[in-house]
Amino acid sequence: MSTTLSGIGRRWDGVVDRYNALPKPARLGLVILFAAFVYLLPLLRPPILTTNNIDFGGVMFSVAAFALVAVGLNIVIGYAGLLDLGYVGFYAVGAYTTGVLTTYHWHWPFFLALPLAIAVTMVTGVILGAPTLRVRGDYLAIVTLGFGEIIRITVKNVEWVGASAGIKDISHPNTIGAAPNPPFDRGGMFDVPRLQWDGIIPSLDRDHPTAVLAFGAVDAIPYYWVILTALILVLVGDRLVKSSRVGRAWEATREDEDAAELMGVPTFKYKLMAFALGAAIGGLSGAFYASGQGGYISPDSFPLLLSMLFVAAVIVGGSGNRWGAIVGGALVAYLPERFREFADYRLLFFGLALSVLAIWRPEGLLPPRRSRRAKAVEAEIEALEEGALEGSTHA
């Protein structure tokens, strides 16, 4: 089992090395092809991946939302080394800010409310981080855990944000193109047919097309396209930040905070920056969740279990690796829905899978290359020391 999981990381390294060795036009072409495949996935509906007991477009929206959250939390846990167990609080702040601005008290368009929801969540991260980031390790985890519960209990008891009833009929993003004209006209720019599979033989399903950029309660695929675009933009920003001076400061802080302080790195400043950026991305995902297909949020939408799943996504994928975070987020969101036919037992199997992974592959499916190299060096040193000890014993 351990050998099989380790092989995943080696094969991923091989894929990355072969990709980097290609000419720039070839790399660009592969990126475009892969992006097109991911965008079209809910329309292609591959027989093995498609969920038959629940709308596949809605599942793909959840997958993209979890991947976006995992990328944000990876900044906090993977880059800066801060254990945040209350990340669902930022997710809830983004969702409630969107609900209040677009529906409950005002009627802003979604894309006008979205930047303010991100800003409010970022400020919330700064307010939480300023007094609490001076503690470390388990103490920080306890503080953030309390923050997530404080947010949930607050929105449950404050009538201004809907209290226990929550906020319903939250405005969707504005439809681009023709407005819908029920019951038959879906609106949008144009219709795209889906694929229907008879075994391994595909055919076009023209009876249930998707209206491009028409947002409503009927079809979740346009929401998936929008949040996937947001995820791509966040990945570009994540790559730029990680390779900058800020990313190097996060890495130094994660490896040894005291040594980083002695070398002149203002660790508190960079930890607060990581907390704020992670919170902003969590708020972004929460905003899309609030204005999604259902258009309803309540305090019960943000349980503590959700925070644990967010952390599990980062750990499963590989803390510190943005692609690992995406894989972890996708698996955490997809697997319970894929095996929905097991009903109550699906979460049991999911928990067992997490336990097996934690035992046999504690660094995750796709840990950063530096982690794998460090582990390989440690194993080599250990082997050399054992060889030296055996040699001295024989002598």
C-alpha positions as CSV (number, residue, x, y, z in Angstrom):
1,M,0.0,0.0,0.0
2,S,2.7,2.5,1.0
3,T,4.7,1.6,-2.2
4,T,1.7,2.1,-4.4
5,L,0.9,5.5,-2.8
6,S,4.5,6.6,-3.1
7,G,4.5,5.7,-6.8
8,I,1.7,8.2,-7.3
9,G,4.0,11.0,-6.3
10,R,6.9,9.7,-8.5
11,R,4.6,9.4,-11.5
12,W,3.3,12.9,-10.9
13,D,6.9,14.2,-10.9
14,G,7.5,12.3,-14.1
15,V,4.5,14.0,-15.7
16,V,5.6,17.4,-14.5
17,D,9.2,16.9,-15.8
18,R,8.0,15.8,-19.2
19,Y,5.6,18.7,-19.4
20,N,8.4,21.2,-18.5
21,A,10.7,19.7,-21.1
22,L,8.2,20.4,-23.9
23,P,8.5,23.6,-26.1
24,K,6.4,26.5,-25.0
25,P,3.8,26.2,-27.8
26,A,3.3,22.6,-27.0
27,R,2.8,23.4,-23.2
28,L,0.3,26.1,-24.1
29,G,-1.6,23.7,-26.3
30,L,-1.8,21.0,-23.7
31,V,-3.0,23.6,-21.1
32,I,-5.8,24.7,-23.5
33,L,-6.8,21.2,-24.2
34,F,-6.9,20.2,-20.6
35,A,-8.9,23.4,-19.7
36,A,-11.4,22.7,-22.4
37,F,-11.9,19.1,-21.2
38,V,-12.5,20.3,-17.6
39,Y,-15.0,22.9,-18.8
40,L,-16.8,20.4,-20.9
41,L,-16.8,17.6,-18.4
42,P,-20.4,18.1,-17.2
43,L,-21.5,18.0,-20.8
44,L,-19.4,15.0,-21.8
45,R,-20.7,13.0,-18.8
46,P,-18.2,10.1,-18.9
47,P,-19.9,6.9,-17.9
48,I,-17.4,6.0,-15.1
49,L,-17.4,9.5,-13.6
50,T,-21.0,10.5,-14.0
51,T,-23.2,10.3,-10.8
52,N,-26.5,8.7,-11.7
53,N,-28.3,9.3,-8.4
54,I,-27.7,13.1,-8.3
55,D,-27.3,15.8,-10.8
56,F,-23.7,15.6,-12.2
57,G,-23.5,19.3,-12.9
58,G,-24.3,20.1,-9.2
59,V,-21.6,17.6,-8.1
60,M,-19.1,19.2,-10.4
61,F,-20.0,22.6,-8.9
62,S,-19.3,21.2,-5.4
63,V,-16.1,19.7,-6.6
64,A,-14.9,23.1,-8.0
65,A,-16.1,24.9,-4.8
66,F,-14.2,22.4,-2.5
67,A,-11.1,22.7,-4.8
68,L,-11.2,26.5,-4.5
69,V,-11.6,26.3,-0.7
70,A,-8.7,23.8,-0.5
71,V,-6.4,26.1,-2.5
72,G,-7.2,29.0,-0.1
73,L,-6.7,26.8,3.0
74,N,-3.5,25.4,1.5
75,I,-2.0,28.9,1.8
76,V,-2.7,28.9,5.5
77,I,-1.8,25.3,6.3
78,G,0.6,24.3,3.5
79,Y,2.5,27.5,2.8
80,A,2.6,29.3,6.2
81,G,2.2,26.2,8.5
82,L,-0.8,27.5,10.4
83,L,-3.4,24.9,11.5
84,D,-6.8,26.5,10.9
85,L,-9.7,24.4,12.1
86,G,-12.3,27.2,11.7
87,Y,-12.0,27.9,8.0
88,V,-15.8,27.3,7.6
89,G,-16.2,30.7,9.4
90,F,-14.7,32.5,6.5
91,Y,-16.8,30.5,4.1
92,A,-19.9,31.5,6.0
93,V,-18.9,35.2,6.1
94,G,-18.6,35.3,2.4
95,A,-21.9,33.5,1.9
96,Y,-23.8,35.7,4.3
97,T,-22.3,38.9,3.0
98,T,-23.5,38.0,-0.5
99,G,-26.9,37.1,0.8
100,V,-27.4,40.3,2.7
101,L,-26.1,42.5,-0.1
102,T,-28.0,40.8,-3.0
103,T,-31.3,39.9,-1.3
104,Y,-31.9,40.3,2.4
105,H,-31.3,44.0,2.9
106,W,-30.2,45.3,-0.5
107,H,-30.5,44.2,-4.1
108,W,-27.0,44.5,-5.5
109,P,-26.1,42.6,-8.6
110,F,-24.0,39.5,-7.7
111,F,-20.8,40.6,-9.4
112,L,-21.0,43.9,-7.7
113,A,-21.5,42.3,-4.3
114,L,-18.7,39.7,-4.9
115,P,-15.7,42.0,-4.4
116,L,-17.2,43.4,-1.2
117,A,-17.9,39.9,0.1
118,I,-14.2,39.1,-0.5
119,A,-13.1,42.3,1.2
120,V,-15.3,41.7,4.2
121,T,-14.0,38.2,4.6
122,M,-10.4,39.4,4.3
123,V,-10.9,42.0,7.0
124,T,-12.5,39.3,9.1
125,G,-9.3,37.3,8.7
126,V,-7.2,40.2,9.7
127,I,-9.4,40.9,12.8
128,L,-9.2,37.2,13.8
129,G,-5.5,36.8,13.0
130,A,-4.1,40.0,14.6
131,P,-4.7,38.8,18.3
132,T,-4.5,35.1,17.7
133,L,-1.5,34.5,15.5
134,R,0.8,35.2,18.4
135,V,0.0,31.7,19.6
136,R,1.2,28.6,17.8
137,G,0.4,24.9,17.2
138,D,-2.5,23.4,19.1
139,Y,-3.4,26.7,20.8
140,L,-3.9,28.3,17.4
141,A,-6.0,25.3,16.2
142,I,-8.3,25.7,19.3
143,V,-8.7,29.5,18.7
144,T,-9.7,29.0,15.1
145,L,-12.0,26.2,16.0
146,G,-13.8,28.5,18.4
147,F,-14.0,31.2,15.7
148,G,-15.8,28.9,13.3
149,E,-18.4,28.1,16.0
150,I,-18.7,31.7,17.0
151,I,-19.7,32.7,13.5
152,R,-22.2,29.9,13.2
153,I,-23.8,30.7,16.6
154,T,-23.8,34.4,15.8
155,V,-25.7,34.1,12.5
156,K,-28.1,31.7,14.2
157,N,-29.1,34.3,16.8
158,V,-28.9,37.6,14.9
159,E,-32.2,38.5,13.2
160,W,-30.4,41.0,10.9
161,V,-28.9,38.1,9.0
162,G,-32.0,35.8,9.1
163,A,-31.2,34.0,12.4
164,S,-32.2,30.3,12.3
165,A,-34.4,30.7,9.2
166,G,-31.4,31.7,7.1
167,I,-31.7,33.7,3.8
168,K,-33.6,32.3,0.9
169,D,-34.1,33.3,-2.8
170,I,-30.6,34.7,-3.0
171,S,-30.0,36.4,-6.3
172,H,-28.1,34.4,-8.9
173,P,-25.5,36.0,-11.2
174,N,-27.0,38.0,-14.0
175,T,-27.8,36.0,-17.1
176,I,-25.7,37.0,-20.1
177,G,-27.7,37.0,-23.3
178,A,-31.5,36.6,-23.6
179,A,-33.6,36.6,-20.4
180,P,-35.3,33.3,-19.6
181,N,-38.9,33.0,-20.7
182,P,-40.5,30.0,-18.8
183,P,-41.5,27.3,-19.3
184,F,-39.5,26.4,-22.4
185,D,-37.1,29.2,-23.2
186,R,-34.0,29.0,-21.0
187,G,-32.5,32.2,-22.2
188,G,-28.7,32.7,-22.2
189,M,-26.4,33.1,-25.2
190,F,-27.1,29.8,-26.9
191,D,-27.8,26.1,-26.0
192,V,-25.2,23.4,-25.9
193,P,-26.4,19.7,-26.1
194,R,-25.1,17.1,-23.7
195,L,-23.8,13.6,-24.4
196,Q,-25.9,10.6,-23.6
197,W,-24.2,7.2,-23.3
198,D,-25.5,3.8,-24.3
199,G,-22.8,1.7,-22.9
200,I,-19.7,3.0,-24.7
201,I,-21.6,4.6,-27.6
202,P,-22.3,8.3,-27.2
203,S,-25.1,10.3,-28.7
204,L,-26.3,13.9,-28.5
205,D,-29.1,14.6,-26.0
206,R,-30.9,17.6,-27.5
207,D,-33.8,17.3,-25.2
208,H,-31.8,18.5,-22.1
209,P,-29.4,21.1,-23.4
210,T,-27.5,23.6,-21.2
211,A,-28.1,27.3,-21.8
212,V,-24.7,29.0,-21.8
213,L,-24.4,31.7,-19.0
214,A,-28.1,31.4,-18.1
215,F,-28.3,31.2,-14.3
216,G,-31.3,29.7,-12.6
217,A,-32.5,26.8,-10.5
218,V,-32.8,24.4,-13.4
219,D,-29.2,23.8,-14.4
220,A,-26.0,23.9,-12.3
221,I,-23.5,23.7,-15.2
222,P,-23.3,27.5,-15.7
223,Y,-22.5,28.0,-12.0
224,Y,-19.7,25.4,-12.5
225,W,-18.2,27.3,-15.4
226,V,-18.1,30.5,-13.4
227,I,-16.6,29.1,-10.3
228,L,-14.1,27.1,-12.4
229,T,-13.0,30.4,-14.0
230,A,-12.5,31.9,-10.5
231,L,-10.5,28.8,-9.5
232,I,-8.2,29.3,-12.5
233,L,-7.6,33.0,-11.7
234,V,-6.9,32.1,-8.1
235,L,-4.4,29.5,-9.2
236,V,-2.5,32.0,-11.4
237,G,-2.4,34.4,-8.4
238,D,-1.3,31.6,-6.1
239,R,1.6,30.7,-8.4
240,L,2.8,34.3,-8.6
241,V,2.6,34.7,-4.8
242,K,4.3,31.4,-4.0
243,S,7.3,32.2,-6.2
244,S,7.7,35.7,-4.8
245,R,9.4,37.0,-1.7
246,V,6.2,36.5,0.3
247,G,6.2,32.8,-0.6
248,R,9.7,32.3,0.5
249,A,8.9,34.1,3.8
250,W,6.0,31.7,4.3
251,E,8.2,28.7,3.7
252,A,10.8,30.0,6.1
253,T,8.2,30.6,8.8
254,R,6.7,27.1,8.3
255,E,10.0,25.3,8.6
256,D,11.3,27.2,11.6
257,E,9.7,30.3,12.9
258,D,12.3,31.2,15.4
259,A,15.1,30.8,12.9
260,A,13.2,33.0,10.4
261,E,12.8,35.7,13.1
262,L,16.6,35.6,13.8
263,M,17.2,36.0,10.0
264,G,15.1,39.2,10.0
265,V,11.8,37.8,8.6
266,P,8.8,39.6,10.1
267,T,7.0,36.3,10.6
268,F,3.9,37.8,12.2
269,K,3.3,40.1,9.3
270,Y,3.6,37.3,6.8
271,K,1.4,34.9,8.9
272,L,-1.3,37.6,9.0
273,M,-1.0,38.1,5.2
274,A,-1.4,34.3,4.7
275,F,-4.5,34.3,7.0
276,A,-6.0,37.3,5.1
277,L,-5.4,35.8,1.7
278,G,-6.7,32.4,2.7
279,A,-9.8,34.0,4.2
280,A,-10.5,36.0,1.0
281,I,-10.4,32.8,-1.1
282,G,-12.7,31.1,1.4
283,G,-15.1,34.1,1.2
284,L,-15.0,33.9,-2.6
285,S,-16.1,30.3,-2.6
286,G,-18.8,31.0,0.0
287,A,-20.2,33.8,-2.1
288,F,-20.5,31.4,-5.1
289,Y,-22.1,28.8,-2.8
290,A,-24.7,31.4,-1.5
291,S,-25.8,32.5,-5.0
292,G,-25.6,28.9,-6.4
293,Q,-28.4,26.8,-7.8
294,G,-30.3,26.5,-4.5
295,G,-30.0,30.2,-3.5
296,Y,-30.4,29.4,0.2
297,I,-28.2,29.5,3.2
298,S,-28.7,28.9,6.9
299,P,-26.5,28.4,10.0
300,D,-26.9,24.6,9.4
301,S,-25.2,25.0,6.1
302,F,-21.9,25.7,7.9
303,P,-21.4,22.9,10.5
304,L,-18.0,22.2,12.1
305,L,-17.8,19.0,10.0
306,L,-17.4,21.1,7.0
307,S,-14.2,22.7,8.5
308,M,-12.9,19.2,9.1
309,L,-13.6,18.2,5.5
310,F,-11.7,21.4,4.3
311,V,-8.7,20.4,6.3
312,A,-9.0,16.8,5.2
313,A,-9.0,18.0,1.5
314,V,-5.6,19.8,2.0
315,I,-4.1,16.9,4.0
316,V,-5.3,14.2,1.6
317,G,-4.1,16.1,-1.5
318,G,-0.7,17.1,0.0
319,S,-0.2,20.1,2.2
320,G,1.9,22.7,0.4
321,N,1.1,21.6,-3.1
322,R,-1.6,23.6,-4.9
323,W,-2.3,20.7,-7.3
324,G,-2.5,18.3,-4.4
325,A,-5.0,20.6,-2.7
326,I,-7.2,20.6,-5.9
327,V,-7.1,16.8,-6.1
328,G,-7.9,16.5,-2.3
329,G,-10.8,19.0,-2.6
330,A,-12.1,17.2,-5.6
331,L,-12.0,13.8,-4.0
332,V,-13.5,15.0,-0.7
333,A,-16.5,16.5,-2.6
334,Y,-16.9,13.8,-5.3
335,L,-16.5,10.5,-3.5
336,P,-19.4,10.8,-1.1
337,E,-21.7,11.7,-4.0
338,R,-20.3,9.0,-6.3
339,F,-21.1,6.3,-3.7
340,R,-24.4,7.8,-2.6
341,E,-26.1,4.4,-3.2
342,F,-24.4,3.2,0.0
343,A,-26.6,5.8,1.8
344,D,-25.6,6.0,5.4
345,Y,-22.5,3.9,5.0
346,R,-20.8,6.2,2.4
347,L,-19.4,8.5,5.1
348,L,-18.1,5.4,7.0
349,F,-16.2,4.2,4.0
350,F,-15.0,7.7,3.4
351,G,-13.7,8.0,6.9
352,L,-11.9,4.6,6.6
353,A,-10.3,5.7,3.4
354,L,-9.0,8.9,5.2
355,S,-7.7,6.7,8.0
356,V,-5.8,4.4,5.7
357,L,-4.3,7.4,3.9
358,A,-3.2,8.9,7.1
359,I,-1.4,5.7,8.2
360,W,0.2,4.8,4.9
361,R,0.7,8.2,3.3
362,P,0.7,10.9,5.9
363,E,2.2,13.5,3.6
364,G,-0.8,13.2,1.2
365,L,-1.3,11.9,-2.4
366,L,0.7,14.7,-4.0
367,P,3.0,16.3,-1.5
368,P,5.5,19.0,-2.6
369,R,8.5,17.8,-4.3
370,R,10.8,19.2,-1.6
371,S,9.0,17.0,1.0
372,R,9.6,13.9,-1.1
373,R,13.2,14.8,-1.6
374,A,13.7,15.4,2.1
375,K,12.1,12.0,2.9
376,A,14.3,10.3,0.3
377,V,17.4,11.9,1.8
378,E,16.4,10.9,5.3
379,A,15.9,7.3,4.2
380,E,19.3,7.3,2.5
381,I,21.0,8.7,5.6
382,E,19.3,6.1,7.7
383,A,20.4,3.3,5.4
384,L,24.0,4.6,5.5
385,E,24.0,4.8,9.3
386,E,22.7,1.2,9.5
387,G,25.4,0.1,7.1
388,A,28.1,1.9,9.1
389,L,26.8,0.2,12.3
390,E,26.8,-3.2,10.7
391,G,30.3,-2.6,9.4
392,S,31.6,-1.6,12.9
393,T,29.9,-4.6,14.5
394,H,31.6,-7.0,12.0
395,A,34.9,-5.3,12.6
